[in-house]
Amino acid sequence: MRLAKLAPILGLALTLSLAGVMHAATPAAPTPGVAAAPGRVDDFRLVTASGLSENLYRYRDAKAVVLVMHALGSPDIRRIAPALETLSKAYAPKGVRVMMLNSTSKDARAAVLAEARTLGLTLPILMDDNQLAGDQLGATRVSEVFVIDPKSWKVAYSGPLAAGGKAYAADAVDALIAGRPVAKAQAAATGALIAFPDRGAAAQAGFQNISYSKTIAPILEAKCVACHQQGGIAPFAMSSYSMVKGFAPMIRETIRTDRMPPWDVDPKVGHFKDDKSLSPAEIKTLVRWIEAGAPRGEGPDRLAEAKHVAPEWPLGKPDLIVEIPAYKIPASGIVDYQYPVMPNPLTEGRWLKASTARVNQRQGVHHILSGYIPPGQDQLGGMANWGGGVGGYTVGMESVVQPTDIGTYIPAGGSIGYQMHYTPFGKEVLSTQQIGLYFYKDGETPKLMMRENTIANLFIKIPPNAEAHKEVAYLDFPHEAMLYSAVVHAHYRGLHSELRIRYPDGTEKQLINVPRYDFNWQRMYEFAEPIKVPAGSKLIATYIYDNSARNPANPDPSKEVVWGDQSFEEMFFTQLRYRWVDETAAKQTAYDEDMMKSRMIGMMDSNIDGKLQIDELRGDLGAAIRPRFALADQNHDGGIDAKEFEPILKMMGGGKRRGRPAPADKVADAR
């Protein structure tokens, strides 16, 4: 990457993606409370005590998967902890995955994680808060071990880790590795009992009596029908009881694996507007109802009577519809980003309140970005002359609505530039797209200004076959701000992301946690209440990438992966929407220019101490600085701080442009 391409990047609008498609589950639903052995263990996805995500069927290539029942403060866990850790480390090189499963439904993650560290346990502890995984296994006691054969997803052994001098669990694992039958498939577990309230005849009768009309249909209307309706984004419409019944196995599977609804943020971290997630009670109700056979029961069919149909424009008729030129997407190959330019139809400046998009080829349009281009300027360098965004698109985030009294000003004249990312999907199609704009009324002016910027890392380098590669970057906030929302974005290898704030006194708070990043859906997560960002704070983004063969979306695990536009390359991109506390629409600031001074440091400063040590320098820029490091380090403290970095920025050509940095060719805020 040339130095000219390493200019600080332009913080803009929306991240984009392809439509996700749900896949039907193959196994039949089990009877709740009945032990899985010798039956098949259905897939599940759970968040760990450390805030990551684990998916059972991810380990389909493993020789064995070992699950050990956990409870906070258990003497049984303290007793077996050393042997369990030894088992995990000894068998990991042999292709065995060992994890713990906490199905108590009451233990807090932080306490579980703290105790695990005290006990020297490094293996993941899955938090089965809804008890669905533990119940299906037939678990009864703390420290009970389940050895699962990934070839059949059946329990090969259940019982204690060891007893009477017999290493039952290890023997079972050895048998699976060797491909021979397990000698002892079951032994009596002796740990403390785990309560599973959903077991028993009374509970089963209750599941049979769950009302489709009064209970199930309202949940689906609240959390699912917005996509699953006629003309909606989903592959089928929940238009009647019979449709829901027919897709019930799929619904159960996608809920258990946390793929639906597509709302990826951790419910234990932060609170957000327009929360699309299912509550724990809703999850259990839907799953148990389906496992009980999805009974129809009494009452009207609300879904059939309502006749839900997706509106032409979800925000109502726009004040202005902008037509983006149609584009013929080829059936295969790679399509470079397209940059059409349209004359600005506004004859007078307007304040933009909201925008929404209509796209006829959702599978083929990865994203749409936009920007206002002043008169006399062109779309130089892709997005170099862009000002404020004029609407955009991504699957799952077609509309953006500004908070009350906040807007974006679009001047008259000039033109509107678009960045279009098209992805072939097997057939040639003509893609048409429109952007609907909604303005403040004539003479009505918002009081406040919304700013947009990004935490990005141009220097990501993901090694071949890396299963959990970590990258970090941050932005310094030199003035007090209010943070309204964030969008996290990576490509096919994105696995996990988080956003946290480090206050000036060094304390930190996690703002957003995405246990499992899903490239198929891009969401703007808007905080229920704006987050105060004191002057001198850092917003720190962390991404973990899965470049292994266990990632089913991975185009090629053998390749080293770096930053790039195309989806088979990668990105590290967290878009922020915020406002400066002392900025108004009438009195605008240039504070974003101050923020840019430390952006490049934030991309390379892996220990987050505010300066670059010589071993943190990365890429062509790092190679250019390294021979001159001693000269750049003017105070000779062993690091280059933001002030010392300013001459390097000038050398790179990072000039001022409407309070935003000039974008790089390959970065250009493209996603």
C-alpha positions as CSV (number, residue, x, y, z in Angstrom):
1,M,0.0,0.0,0.0
2,R,1.5,3.3,-1.0
3,L,1.9,6.2,1.5
4,A,-0.7,8.2,-0.5
5,K,-3.2,5.5,0.1
6,L,-2.7,5.7,3.9
7,A,-4.3,9.1,4.3
8,P,-6.8,9.1,7.2
9,I,-10.1,7.7,6.0
10,L,-13.4,9.4,5.5
11,G,-16.0,8.6,8.2
12,L,-19.4,8.2,6.4
13,A,-22.6,6.3,6.6
14,L,-24.0,2.8,6.2
15,T,-22.4,-0.6,6.1
16,L,-24.0,-3.1,3.7
17,S,-24.5,-6.7,3.0
18,L,-26.3,-9.6,1.3
19,A,-29.6,-11.0,2.4
20,G,-29.3,-13.9,4.8
21,V,-31.1,-17.1,4.1
22,M,-32.4,-19.4,6.8
23,H,-31.6,-23.1,6.5
24,A,-34.0,-25.8,7.6
25,A,-33.0,-28.0,10.5
26,T,-32.7,-31.7,9.7
27,P,-33.0,-33.3,13.1
28,A,-36.4,-33.8,14.6
29,A,-37.2,-31.9,17.8
30,P,-36.5,-33.9,20.9
31,T,-38.9,-34.4,23.8
32,P,-38.0,-31.9,26.5
33,G,-36.4,-33.5,29.6
34,V,-35.5,-36.7,27.9
35,A,-31.8,-37.6,27.9
36,A,-30.2,-37.2,24.4
37,A,-28.2,-40.5,24.5
38,P,-28.4,-42.4,22.4
39,G,-30.3,-39.8,20.3
40,R,-28.8,-37.0,18.3
41,V,-27.8,-33.7,19.9
42,D,-29.2,-30.8,18.0
43,D,-27.1,-27.7,17.2
44,F,-27.0,-24.7,19.5
45,R,-25.1,-21.5,19.9
46,L,-24.4,-19.9,23.3
47,V,-22.4,-16.9,24.6
48,T,-19.5,-17.8,26.8
49,A,-18.6,-16.2,30.2
50,S,-16.0,-14.1,28.4
51,G,-18.6,-12.7,25.9
52,L,-17.6,-14.8,22.9
53,S,-19.8,-17.3,21.0
54,E,-19.6,-21.0,20.7
55,N,-21.5,-23.1,18.2
56,L,-21.7,-26.9,18.7
57,Y,-21.8,-27.9,15.0
58,R,-18.8,-25.7,14.3
59,Y,-16.7,-28.7,15.6
60,R,-18.1,-31.2,13.0
61,D,-14.5,-31.9,12.1
62,A,-13.4,-32.6,15.6
63,K,-12.6,-36.1,16.9
64,A,-14.8,-35.5,19.9
65,V,-16.6,-32.7,21.7
66,V,-16.6,-32.8,25.5
67,L,-19.2,-30.8,27.5
68,V,-18.9,-30.6,31.3
69,M,-21.8,-29.2,33.4
70,H,-20.8,-26.2,35.5
71,A,-22.1,-24.2,38.4
72,L,-20.6,-21.2,40.2
73,G,-19.1,-22.0,43.6
74,S,-19.4,-25.7,43.1
75,P,-17.0,-27.9,45.1
76,D,-17.3,-30.5,42.4
77,I,-15.9,-28.1,39.8
78,R,-13.1,-27.1,42.2
79,R,-12.2,-30.7,42.7
80,I,-12.0,-31.7,39.0
81,A,-10.7,-28.4,37.7
82,P,-7.0,-29.4,37.5
83,A,-7.8,-32.7,35.8
84,L,-10.3,-31.0,33.4
85,E,-7.7,-28.4,32.4
86,T,-5.2,-31.2,31.8
87,L,-7.6,-33.1,29.7
88,S,-8.4,-30.0,27.6
89,K,-4.8,-29.2,26.9
90,A,-3.7,-32.8,26.3
91,Y,-6.4,-33.6,23.8
92,A,-6.6,-30.2,21.9
93,P,-3.7,-31.2,19.6
94,K,-5.6,-34.5,18.9
95,G,-8.6,-32.6,17.6
96,V,-10.8,-32.7,20.7
97,R,-12.8,-29.7,21.9
98,V,-13.5,-29.4,25.6
99,M,-16.0,-26.9,27.0
100,M,-18.1,-26.3,30.1
101,L,-21.9,-25.7,30.1
102,N,-23.5,-23.6,32.8
103,S,-27.3,-24.4,32.8
104,T,-28.1,-22.9,36.2
105,S,-29.9,-19.9,34.6
106,K,-28.7,-17.7,37.5
107,D,-24.9,-17.4,37.5
108,A,-23.5,-14.1,36.4
109,R,-20.8,-14.1,33.6
110,A,-18.4,-11.9,35.4
111,A,-18.4,-14.1,38.5
112,V,-18.1,-17.3,36.5
113,L,-15.1,-15.8,34.6
114,A,-13.4,-14.6,37.8
115,E,-13.8,-18.0,39.5
116,A,-12.5,-19.8,36.4
117,R,-9.3,-17.7,36.4
118,T,-8.9,-18.5,40.1
119,L,-9.2,-22.2,39.4
120,G,-6.8,-22.0,36.4
121,L,-9.5,-23.0,33.9
122,T,-8.9,-21.6,30.4
123,L,-11.6,-23.6,28.5
124,P,-14.8,-21.8,27.4
125,I,-17.8,-21.8,29.8
126,L,-21.0,-21.6,27.8
127,M,-23.9,-19.8,29.5
128,D,-27.0,-21.8,28.9
129,D,-29.3,-19.2,30.5
130,N,-32.4,-20.7,28.9
131,Q,-31.4,-24.2,29.8
132,L,-32.3,-25.5,26.4
133,A,-28.9,-27.1,25.7
134,G,-28.5,-28.7,29.1
135,D,-32.1,-30.0,29.0
136,Q,-31.7,-31.6,25.6
137,L,-28.5,-33.4,26.8
138,G,-30.5,-34.8,29.7
139,A,-28.0,-33.2,32.2
140,T,-28.9,-33.7,35.8
141,R,-25.8,-32.8,37.9
142,V,-22.9,-30.4,38.2
143,S,-19.6,-31.9,36.9
144,E,-21.5,-34.4,34.7
145,V,-19.5,-35.1,31.5
146,F,-20.9,-35.6,28.0
147,V,-18.6,-36.9,25.3
148,I,-20.2,-36.3,21.9
149,D,-19.2,-38.0,18.6
150,P,-19.3,-35.3,15.9
151,K,-19.8,-37.9,13.2
152,S,-23.3,-38.7,14.4
153,W,-23.8,-35.9,17.0
154,K,-24.7,-38.6,19.5
155,V,-23.6,-38.8,23.1
156,A,-21.0,-41.6,23.3
157,Y,-20.5,-41.3,27.1
158,S,-22.2,-39.5,30.0
159,G,-21.2,-39.6,33.6
160,P,-18.3,-38.4,35.9
161,L,-15.0,-37.3,34.5
162,A,-13.5,-40.3,36.4
163,A,-14.5,-42.6,39.2
164,G,-13.1,-45.6,41.1
165,G,-9.8,-45.2,39.4
166,K,-11.3,-45.3,36.0
167,A,-10.8,-42.4,33.6
168,Y,-14.2,-42.9,31.9
169,A,-14.3,-39.6,29.9
170,A,-10.7,-39.9,28.7
171,D,-11.3,-43.6,27.7
172,A,-14.4,-42.6,25.7
173,V,-12.4,-39.8,23.9
174,D,-9.6,-42.3,23.1
175,A,-12.1,-44.7,21.7
176,L,-13.6,-42.0,19.4
177,I,-10.2,-41.0,18.2
178,A,-9.3,-44.6,17.5
179,G,-12.6,-45.2,15.8
180,R,-13.7,-48.0,18.1
181,P,-16.8,-48.4,20.2
182,V,-16.8,-46.8,23.7
183,A,-16.5,-49.5,26.3
184,K,-18.7,-47.8,29.0
185,A,-21.3,-45.4,27.6
186,Q,-22.8,-44.3,30.9
187,A,-21.9,-44.0,34.6
188,A,-23.6,-42.5,37.5
189,A,-22.8,-38.8,38.0
190,T,-22.4,-37.6,41.6
191,G,-22.4,-33.8,41.6
192,A,-25.0,-31.5,42.9
193,L,-28.4,-31.6,41.2
194,I,-29.3,-28.9,38.6
195,A,-32.9,-27.8,38.6
196,F,-34.7,-28.0,35.2
197,P,-38.2,-26.6,35.8
198,D,-39.4,-27.4,32.3
199,R,-39.1,-31.1,33.0
200,G,-41.9,-33.3,34.2
201,A,-45.4,-34.1,33.2
202,A,-46.9,-30.8,34.4
203,A,-44.4,-28.8,32.3
204,Q,-45.1,-31.0,29.2
205,A,-48.8,-30.4,29.6
206,G,-48.2,-26.7,29.9
207,F,-46.3,-26.7,26.6
208,Q,-49.2,-28.4,24.9
209,N,-51.5,-25.6,26.2
210,I,-49.4,-22.7,24.9
211,S,-51.8,-20.6,22.8
212,Y,-50.9,-20.0,19.2
213,S,-53.5,-17.3,18.9
214,K,-52.8,-15.5,22.2
215,T,-49.1,-16.1,22.7
216,I,-47.2,-17.3,19.6
217,A,-48.7,-15.1,16.9
218,P,-48.1,-11.9,19.0
219,I,-44.5,-12.8,19.4
220,L,-44.0,-13.4,15.7
221,E,-45.8,-10.2,14.9
222,A,-43.6,-8.2,17.2
223,K,-40.2,-9.7,16.3
224,C,-40.5,-11.6,13.0
225,V,-43.2,-10.4,10.7
226,A,-41.5,-7.1,9.7
227,C,-39.3,-9.3,7.5
228,H,-41.4,-12.4,7.2
229,Q,-44.4,-10.8,5.3
230,Q,-45.6,-10.5,1.8
231,G,-43.0,-8.5,-0.1
232,G,-40.7,-8.6,2.8
233,I,-36.9,-9.3,2.9
234,A,-37.3,-12.9,4.3
235,P,-37.6,-16.0,2.1
236,F,-41.1,-16.9,3.3
237,A,-44.0,-15.0,4.8
238,M,-45.5,-15.9,8.2
239,S,-49.0,-15.4,6.7
240,S,-50.9,-18.1,8.6
241,Y,-50.7,-20.8,11.2
242,S,-50.1,-23.4,8.6
243,M,-47.1,-21.5,7.2
244,V,-45.6,-21.2,10.7
245,K,-46.3,-24.9,11.4
246,G,-44.7,-25.9,8.2
247,F,-41.5,-24.0,9.0
248,A,-41.5,-24.8,12.7
249,P,-38.4,-27.1,12.6
250,M,-36.5,-24.3,10.8
251,I,-37.7,-21.7,13.3
252,R,-36.6,-23.8,16.2
253,E,-33.2,-24.4,14.7
254,T,-32.5,-20.8,13.9
255,I,-33.6,-19.7,17.4
256,R,-31.4,-22.3,19.1
257,T,-28.4,-21.3,17.0
258,D,-29.2,-17.6,17.5
259,R,-29.4,-16.8,13.7
260,M,-32.9,-15.4,14.0
261,P,-34.0,-12.7,14.6
262,P,-30.8,-11.2,13.0
263,W,-29.9,-9.0,16.0
264,D,-26.3,-9.8,16.9
265,V,-25.5,-7.6,19.9
266,D,-25.1,-9.2,23.3
267,P,-28.3,-8.6,25.4
268,K,-26.2,-8.5,28.5
269,V,-24.2,-5.5,27.3
270,G,-26.0,-2.1,26.8
271,H,-29.6,-1.2,25.8
272,F,-30.7,-0.3,22.3
273,K,-33.6,1.3,20.5
274,D,-35.7,-0.9,18.3
275,D,-34.3,-4.0,19.8
276,K,-35.1,-6.9,17.4
277,S,-34.0,-9.7,19.7
278,L,-36.2,-12.3,21.4
279,S,-36.4,-12.1,25.2
280,P,-35.4,-15.2,27.2
281,A,-39.1,-15.9,27.9
282,E,-40.0,-15.6,24.2
283,I,-37.1,-17.9,23.2
284,K,-38.2,-20.6,25.6
285,T,-41.9,-20.2,24.7
286,L,-41.3,-20.6,20.9
287,V,-38.9,-23.5,21.2
288,R,-41.1,-25.4,23.8
289,W,-44.2,-24.8,21.7
290,I,-42.6,-26.2,18.6
291,E,-41.2,-29.2,20.5
292,A,-44.7,-29.9,21.8
293,G,-45.8,-30.2,18.2
294,A,-46.8,-26.6,17.5
295,P,-50.4,-27.1,18.6
296,R,-53.0,-24.9,16.9
297,G,-55.3,-24.6,19.9
298,E,-58.3,-22.3,20.1
299,G,-58.7,-18.7,18.8
300,P,-58.5,-16.8,15.6
301,D,-55.5,-17.1,13.2
302,R,-54.2,-13.6,13.8
303,L,-51.5,-13.8,11.1
304,A,-54.0,-14.8,8.4
305,E,-56.5,-12.2,9.4
306,A,-54.0,-9.3,9.5
307,K,-52.7,-10.0,6.0
308,H,-49.3,-8.3,6.7
309,V,-47.8,-6.7,3.5
310,A,-44.5,-4.8,3.3
311,P,-45.1,-1.1,2.6
312,E,-43.6,0.3,-0.6
313,W,-41.8,2.9,1.5
314,P,-41.5,1.9,5.2
315,L,-41.2,5.6,6.4
316,G,-44.1,6.8,4.3
317,K,-44.0,8.6,1.0
318,P,-40.6,10.4,0.6
319,D,-40.3,14.1,0.0
320,L,-37.8,13.3,-2.7
321,I,-37.0,10.1,-4.6
322,V,-33.5,9.9,-6.1
323,E,-33.1,7.3,-8.9
324,I,-29.7,5.6,-9.0
325,P,-28.7,4.4,-12.5
326,A,-29.5,0.7,-13.1
327,Y,-26.6,-1.7,-13.4
328,K,-26.4,-5.2,-15.0
329,I,-24.8,-7.5,-12.5
330,P,-23.0,-10.4,-14.2
331,A,-23.7,-14.0,-13.2
332,S,-20.1,-14.5,-12.0
333,G,-16.8,-12.8,-11.5
334,I,-15.7,-9.8,-9.5
335,V,-17.4,-6.4,-10.0
336,D,-15.3,-3.4,-9.1
337,Y,-17.0,-0.7,-7.1
338,Q,-19.1,1.5,-9.3
339,Y,-19.2,5.3,-8.7
340,P,-22.2,6.8,-10.6
341,V,-22.7,10.6,-10.2
342,M,-26.2,12.2,-10.3
343,P,-27.1,15.9,-10.6
344,N,-28.3,17.2,-7.2
345,P,-32.1,17.7,-7.7
346,L,-32.3,20.3,-4.9
347,T,-32.8,23.9,-6.0
348,E,-32.4,25.1,-2.4
349,G,-30.6,23.7,0.6
350,R,-32.5,21.3,2.9
351,W,-31.9,19.6,6.2
352,L,-32.2,15.9,5.9
353,K,-34.2,14.1,8.6
354,A,-34.3,10.5,7.4
355,S,-33.6,8.3,4.4
356,T,-34.6,4.9,3.1
357,A,-33.7,2.7,0.1
358,R,-35.5,0.4,-2.3
359,V,-33.4,-2.3,-4.0
360,N,-34.9,-4.9,-6.4
361,Q,-31.9,-7.3,-6.3
362,R,-31.1,-7.7,-2.6
363,Q,-28.9,-10.7,-3.3
364,G,-26.7,-8.7,-5.6
365,V,-26.4,-5.3,-3.9
366,H,-23.9,-5.4,-1.1
367,H,-24.2,-1.8,-0.2
368,I,-24.9,1.8,-1.4
369,L,-23.0,4.8,0.0
370,S,-23.5,8.4,-1.0
371,G,-22.1,11.9,-0.5
372,Y,-22.8,15.4,-1.6
373,I,-20.3,16.9,-4.1
374,P,-20.1,20.7,-4.3
375,P,-20.4,22.6,-7.6
376,G,-17.3,22.5,-9.7
377,Q,-15.9,19.4,-8.2
378,D,-16.1,15.8,-9.5
379,Q,-16.0,12.3,-7.9
380,L,-12.2,12.5,-7.7
381,G,-10.5,9.4,-6.3
382,G,-13.9,7.7,-5.7
383,M,-15.1,9.6,-2.7
384,A,-12.4,12.3,-2.1
385,N,-14.7,15.3,-2.7
386,W,-17.7,13.9,-0.8
387,G,-19.5,15.9,1.9
388,G,-22.5,14.7,4.0
389,G,-24.3,11.4,3.1
390,V,-27.5,11.5,1.1
391,G,-29.0,8.1,2.0
392,G,-27.6,4.6,1.7
393,Y,-28.5,0.9,1.9
394,T,-27.6,-2.4,3.6
395,V,-29.7,-5.5,4.2
396,G,-31.2,-5.0,7.6
397,M,-30.5,-1.3,7.6
398,E,-32.5,0.2,4.7
399,S,-33.6,3.2,6.7
400,V,-31.8,5.8,8.9
401,V,-33.8,8.2,11.0
402,Q,-32.1,11.1,12.8
403,P,-32.9,11.8,16.5
404,T,-35.1,14.7,17.3
405,D,-33.6,18.1,16.5
406,I,-30.6,16.6,14.7
407,G,-30.1,16.7,10.9
408,T,-27.7,16.7,8.0
409,Y,-27.6,19.7,5.7
410,I,-27.7,19.1,1.9
411,P,-26.8,22.3,-0.1
412,A,-28.4,23.1,-3.4
413,G,-26.6,22.5,-6.7
414,G,-23.6,20.3,-7.3
415,S,-24.1,16.6,-7.5
416,I,-24.6,13.4,-5.5
417,G,-22.0,10.7,-5.8
418,Y,-22.7,7.0,-5.0
419,Q,-20.5,4.1,-4.3
420,M,-22.2,0.9,-5.4
421,H,-20.9,-2.6,-4.4
422,Y,-22.4,-5.3,-6.5
423,T,-21.8,-9.0,-5.9
424,P,-22.7,-11.7,-8.6
425,F,-24.8,-14.5,-7.3
426,G,-25.1,-17.0,-10.1
427,K,-27.4,-15.3,-12.7
428,E,-27.3,-12.1,-14.7
429,V,-29.7,-9.5,-13.4
430,L,-30.6,-5.9,-13.9
431,S,-30.3,-4.1,-10.5
432,T,-32.4,-1.0,-10.0
433,Q,-32.4,1.1,-6.8
434,Q,-33.9,4.3,-5.4
435,I,-33.2,6.4,-2.3
436,G,-36.1,8.1,-0.6
437,L,-35.3,11.4,1.3
438,Y,-37.3,13.0,4.1
439,F,-36.5,16.6,5.0
440,Y,-37.3,19.0,7.8
441,K,-40.1,21.3,6.8
442,D,-39.4,24.6,5.0
443,G,-38.1,27.1,7.6
444,E,-37.6,24.4,10.2
445,T,-34.0,24.0,11.3
446,P,-32.6,21.3,13.6
447,K,-30.7,22.6,16.6
448,L,-27.9,20.0,16.6
449,M,-25.4,18.5,14.2
450,M,-24.8,14.7,13.8
451,R,-21.3,13.7,13.0
452,E,-20.1,10.4,11.5
453,N,-16.7,8.8,11.8
454,T,-15.1,5.5,11.8
455,I,-12.7,3.4,13.9
456,A,-10.8,1.6,11.1
457,N,-7.6,-0.4,10.8
458,L,-5.9,-0.5,7.4
459,F,-3.1,-2.6,8.7
460,I,-5.0,-5.8,9.5
461,K,-3.1,-8.9,8.5
462,I,-4.8,-12.3,9.2
463,P,-2.5,-15.3,9.0
464,P,-3.5,-18.4,7.0
465,N,-5.6,-20.9,9.0
466,A,-5.9,-18.6,12.0
467,E,-9.0,-19.6,13.9
468,A,-9.2,-16.5,16.2
469,H,-6.9,-13.7,15.1
470,K,-7.3,-10.4,17.0
471,E,-6.9,-6.8,15.8
472,V,-7.5,-3.6,17.8
473,A,-7.9,0.1,16.8
474,Y,-9.2,3.3,18.5
475,L,-10.2,6.9,18.1
476,D,-9.3,9.6,20.5
477,F,-12.1,12.1,21.4
478,P,-10.3,15.4,22.1
479,H,-13.6,17.2,23.0
480,E,-16.7,16.1,24.9
481,A,-19.2,14.2,22.7
482,M,-22.4,12.2,22.9
483,L,-22.3,8.8,21.1
484,Y,-25.6,7.8,19.5
485,S,-25.0,4.6,17.6
486,A,-22.4,2.2,16.1
487,V,-22.3,-0.2,13.2
488,V,-19.7,-3.0,13.2
489,H,-18.5,-4.3,9.8
490,A,-16.1,-7.0,8.6
491,H,-16.3,-9.5,5.8
492,Y,-16.6,-13.3,5.5
493,R,-13.9,-13.9,8.2
494,G,-15.4,-11.6,10.8
495,L,-16.1,-13.6,14.0
496,H,-16.5,-11.2,16.9
497,S,-16.5,-7.5,17.6
498,E,-16.7,-5.2,20.6
499,L,-16.7,-1.5,21.3
500,R,-15.5,-0.1,24.6
501,I,-14.7,3.3,26.1
502,R,-11.6,4.1,28.0
503,Y,-12.2,7.2,30.2
504,P,-9.5,9.7,30.9
505,D,-8.8,8.1,34.4
506,G,-8.1,4.8,32.7
507,T,-11.3,2.9,33.6
508,E,-13.1,1.1,30.9
509,K,-16.7,0.1,30.0
510,Q,-17.9,-2.2,27.4
511,L,-20.5,-0.4,25.2
512,I,-21.3,-3.1,22.6
513,N,-20.5,-6.7,22.4
514,V,-21.1,-8.8,19.2
515,P,-20.4,-12.4,20.3
516,R,-20.9,-13.7,16.7
517,Y,-20.5,-11.3,13.8
518,D,-22.8,-12.2,10.9
519,F,-21.8,-10.8,7.5
520,N,-25.3,-11.4,6.2
521,W,-26.8,-8.7,8.3
522,Q,-25.6,-5.2,9.0
523,R,-27.4,-3.3,11.8
524,M,-27.1,0.2,13.2
525,Y,-27.2,-0.3,17.0
526,E,-28.6,2.9,18.4
527,F,-28.2,3.3,22.2
528,A,-31.4,3.7,24.2
529,E,-29.8,6.8,25.7
530,P,-26.8,8.5,24.1
531,I,-23.4,7.7,25.7
532,K,-21.4,10.5,27.2
533,V,-17.9,10.6,25.9
534,P,-15.7,12.9,28.1
535,A,-12.9,14.9,26.4
536,G,-9.7,12.7,26.4
537,S,-11.6,9.4,26.1
538,K,-10.8,6.7,23.7
539,L,-13.3,4.5,21.8
540,I,-11.7,1.2,21.3
541,A,-12.8,-1.4,18.8
542,T,-11.7,-5.1,18.8
543,Y,-12.3,-7.6,16.0
544,I,-11.6,-11.3,16.0
545,Y,-11.3,-13.1,12.6
546,D,-11.7,-16.7,11.7
547,N,-9.6,-17.6,8.7
548,S,-9.8,-21.4,9.4
549,A,-11.6,-24.2,7.5
550,R,-14.1,-24.3,10.4
551,N,-15.6,-21.0,9.0
552,P,-18.1,-22.2,6.4
553,A,-18.1,-18.7,4.7
554,N,-14.3,-18.6,4.4
555,P,-13.3,-18.4,0.7
556,D,-9.8,-19.7,1.2
557,P,-8.2,-20.6,4.6
558,S,-4.8,-20.9,3.1
559,K,-4.5,-17.2,2.2
560,E,-3.1,-14.4,4.3
561,V,-5.8,-11.8,4.3
562,V,-5.4,-8.0,4.4
563,W,-7.7,-5.0,4.1
564,G,-9.5,-4.8,0.8
565,D,-12.8,-3.7,-0.9
566,Q,-14.0,-7.1,-2.0
567,S,-15.8,-9.5,0.3
568,F,-13.1,-12.2,0.0
569,E,-10.7,-9.6,1.5
570,E,-11.3,-8.1,4.9
571,M,-12.2,-4.9,6.8
572,F,-12.0,-3.6,10.3
573,F,-14.7,-0.9,10.4
574,T,-16.8,0.5,13.2
575,Q,-18.9,3.4,12.1
576,L,-19.9,5.9,14.8
577,R,-22.6,8.6,14.9
578,Y,-22.1,11.2,17.5
579,R,-22.3,15.0,18.2
580,W,-20.0,17.4,19.8
581,V,-21.6,18.7,23.0
582,D,-20.9,22.4,22.3
583,E,-21.7,22.2,18.6
584,T,-25.0,23.4,17.1
585,A,-26.3,23.6,13.6
586,A,-25.8,27.4,13.8
587,K,-22.3,27.2,15.3
588,Q,-20.3,24.4,13.8
589,T,-16.9,23.3,14.9
590,A,-13.8,21.7,13.3
591,Y,-13.3,19.2,16.1
592,D,-13.1,16.3,13.7
593,E,-9.8,17.7,12.4
594,D,-8.4,17.4,15.9
595,M,-9.6,13.8,16.0
596,M,-7.8,12.9,12.8
597,K,-4.4,13.7,14.3
598,S,-4.3,10.5,16.2
599,R,-6.3,8.2,13.8
600,M,-3.2,6.5,12.3
601,I,-1.7,6.0,15.7
602,G,-4.9,4.3,16.8
603,M,-4.6,1.8,13.9
604,M,-1.2,0.6,15.0
605,D,-1.0,1.2,18.7
606,S,-1.7,-2.3,19.9
607,N,-0.9,-1.7,23.6
608,I,-3.2,1.4,23.5
609,D,-0.8,3.7,25.3
610,G,-1.3,6.7,23.0
611,K,2.0,6.4,21.1
612,L,3.8,4.1,18.7
613,Q,6.8,2.0,19.7
614,I,9.0,0.8,17.0
615,D,7.7,-2.7,17.1
616,E,4.2,-1.5,16.6
617,L,4.9,0.1,13.2
618,R,3.0,-1.8,10.4
619,G,2.7,-1.9,6.7
620,D,4.5,0.4,4.2
621,L,3.9,3.4,6.4
622,G,5.7,1.6,9.3
623,A,8.5,0.6,7.0
624,A,9.0,4.2,5.9
625,I,9.0,5.5,9.5
626,R,11.2,2.8,11.0
627,P,14.6,4.1,9.7
628,R,13.6,7.6,10.9
629,F,12.1,6.6,14.2
630,A,14.7,8.2,16.4
631,L,14.3,11.5,14.5
632,A,10.5,11.4,14.8
633,D,10.6,10.6,18.5
634,Q,11.5,14.2,19.4
635,N,11.3,13.8,23.2
636,H,13.2,10.5,23.1
637,D,10.7,8.6,25.3
638,G,10.7,5.5,23.0
639,G,7.4,6.3,21.3
640,I,5.8,8.6,18.7
641,D,2.8,10.5,20.1
642,A,0.1,12.4,18.2
643,K,2.1,15.7,18.2
644,E,5.2,14.0,16.9
645,F,3.1,12.2,14.3
646,E,1.8,15.5,12.7
647,P,4.8,16.0,10.3
648,I,4.3,12.4,9.1
649,L,0.6,13.2,8.4
650,K,1.7,16.2,6.4
651,M,4.1,14.1,4.4
652,M,1.2,11.7,3.7
653,G,-1.0,14.6,2.4
654,G,-3.7,14.3,5.0
655,G,-5.1,17.7,4.4
656,K,-8.2,19.4,5.6
657,R,-11.4,19.1,3.6
658,R,-14.7,20.3,5.1
659,G,-13.7,19.0,8.5
660,R,-13.1,15.5,7.2
661,P,-9.9,13.7,6.2
662,A,-9.1,12.9,2.6
663,P,-9.9,9.2,1.9
664,A,-7.5,6.7,0.6
665,D,-8.1,4.9,-2.7
666,K,-8.5,1.5,-1.2
667,V,-10.1,2.6,2.0
668,A,-12.4,5.5,1.0
669,D,-14.8,4.4,3.8
670,A,-15.7,1.5,1.5
671,R,-17.2,-1.6,3.0
